[in-house]
Amino acid sequence: MQSDVRLTDSDSEKLAWLFGNATMLDDDRLEGVYTGPRREMITPWSTTAVEIAQNMGIVGIKRIEEFIPTRERKPEYDPMLQALYRDPDQEIFTVIRDPEKIMPVIDIRGYNEKEGLALSNEEILYLDFVKFMITAQQHGNKASFCF
């Protein structure tokens, strides 16, 4: 759980109830290996859990996620959505990555194939049309199109 504020005793009791009578740990780190959502991605589950906490009158919570302990040597998880965490600490939600620079895409169909985006032909045609309209506007073309 990530919070902007220190929890009151009352809020801690509410959260303990919400989490099935769980007890809050005093440690700054959990020992072991866990799978859980990538730190860059707030899950729908988290959004709902935070909203429930807010409805209970608990303020300042930014994120609540579930991490599953594992003892497997090579645990299976979906690297697109999840990550493996060894001895997670208080920085588990801190993103240590700078965003990549914006890259202009000239050939949408080629980029789709190269990056495996799975865009349909209709989506590619639509994006090509949007690109055409933006380019026309940038070049001062005042033509309008009706469909």
Beta strands, then each sheet from edge to edge (+ up, - down):
strand 1: 2-3
strand 2: 33-37
strand 3: 61-63
strand 4: 68-70
strand 5: 82-86
sheet 1: 1+ 3-
sheet 2: 4+ 2- 5+
end
